[in-house]
Structures are given as C-alpha cells and as structure tokens.
Amino acid sequence: MSEATTSTPSTYTPRPGGRPSGPGGRPSGPGGPRKKRPFQRRKVCRFCAEKDTTIDYKDPRTLRYFITERGKIVPRRISGNCSKHQREITEAIKRARNLALLPLAAGHALP
C-alpha cells in the first residue's frame, strides 16, 4: 500500500553574488535597490561660528528660525546646532512661549 512519490525539481535559483534580492528574500521594491546619498556638507552651529550672536528669549526673531510652522522646536540634527546651544535654544523658546512672545501652537498668530 505504499505509493511512490515523485519529487518535483525545485524552482529556486540563486541570484548572482549569492545574496537574496531583498530583506527576507523579497524583491527590493518598485524603485530598485536603495541609492546612496551624495556626501552632504556638515552643518555648523551658527552660535559657535559667530561668537557675537547670543541666544536670548526676548528676541523672538532669532528664535523663529528654530521653530517649525506648527510651533515645534526644530531638532539638532536638522538645525545643525551643537548640543550646548540646542539646550539653550530650547530653554529660550520655552521661556518666550511662557511670556507669549512666541506661539504655543500653529493656530496662533506671530507678532
């Protein structure tokens, strides 16, 4: 009562180079493999570069560069500030918001 089973040949063919086509063996998507970004220039902290520029909560014009349209504080990796000056900017923005020199949210008008 034993039946002979026939094995079908496998349809797997390895890619040249021996690597799978993507994570988990999946194809790498409609755009093809990820492209490397060209080298971008390192952002420099403007407060370290210009020693005469100070961070002051009473100067909302300077602080507006570090706030998005929605009222969020721009992160350090985007603004290019060093960690020391980013902490000072964050503190100055929070003080200016507390005194209503800067808006708390997007719906508030800037003076």
C-alpha positions in Angstrom: 0.0 0.0 0.0 2.9 2.4 -0.3 2.7 4.7 -3.2 5.8 6.0 -4.9 6.1 9.8 -4.5 7.7 11.7 -7.2 9.7 14.7 -6.2 9.4 17.8 -8.4 12.5 19.8 -9.1 12.9 22.9 -7.0 12.3 26.2 -8.8 14.7 28.2 -6.6 17.6 29.6 -8.5 20.1 31.7 -6.5 20.9 35.2 -7.6 24.4 36.0 -8.8 26.5 37.0 -5.9 24.7 34.6 -3.5 22.6 37.2 -1.8 18.8 37.3 -1.6 17.1 40.0 -3.6 15.9 41.9 -0.5 15.1 41.7 3.2 13.6 38.2 3.8 14.3 37.2 0.2 11.7 39.6 -1.2 12.3 41.7 -4.3 13.6 45.1 -3.5 10.6 47.2 -4.5 9.4 49.3 -7.4 12.3 51.7 -7.3 15.0 49.0 -7.2 17.8 48.9 -4.6 18.3 51.9 -2.3 20.5 54.6 -3.6 23.3 56.1 -1.6 23.0 59.8 -0.8 25.8 62.0 -2.0 28.0 63.5 0.6 26.3 66.4 2.4 28.2 69.2 4.0 28.4 69.1 7.7 26.1 71.7 9.3 27.9 74.1 11.6 26.5 75.6 14.8 25.8 79.3 13.9 26.3 80.3 17.5 29.7 78.7 17.7 30.8 80.1 14.3 29.6 83.6 15.2 30.7 84.4 18.7 28.9 87.7 18.9 25.4 86.1 18.3 23.6 85.4 21.6 20.6 83.3 22.5 18.0 85.5 24.2 14.4 84.6 25.0 13.5 88.3 24.5 14.5 88.1 20.8 11.8 86.1 19.1 13.1 86.9 15.6 16.2 84.8 16.3 14.3 82.0 17.8 11.8 81.7 14.9 14.5 80.0 12.8 14.4 77.1 15.3 10.6 76.6 15.3 8.5 74.9 12.6 5.3 76.3 11.2 3.4 74.1 13.6 5.2 75.5 16.6 7.6 72.6 17.3 11.2 73.0 18.2 13.5 72.0 15.3 15.8 69.1 16.3 19.5 69.4 16.5 20.2 67.1 13.6 18.1 69.4 11.3 19.2 72.8 12.6 22.9 71.9 12.9 23.4 73.3 16.4 25.8 71.9 18.9 24.2 70.2 21.9 25.1 73.1 24.3 23.4 75.7 22.1 20.5 73.5 21.3 19.8 73.2 25.1 20.0 77.0 25.4 17.7 77.5 22.4 15.1 75.1 23.8 15.1 76.8 27.1 14.8 80.3 25.5 11.9 79.1 23.3 10.1 77.7 26.3 10.6 81.0 28.2 9.4 83.0 25.2 6.3 80.9 24.9 5.6 81.4 28.6 5.7 85.1 28.1 3.6 84.9 24.9 6.5 86.2 22.7 6.3 83.0 20.6 3.2 80.9 19.7 2.4 77.7 21.5 0.7 76.1 18.5 0.2 76.5 14.8 -3.2 78.4 15.1 -1.7 81.3 17.0 -0.5 84.4 15.0 3.1 85.5 15.3 3.6 89.1 16.4 
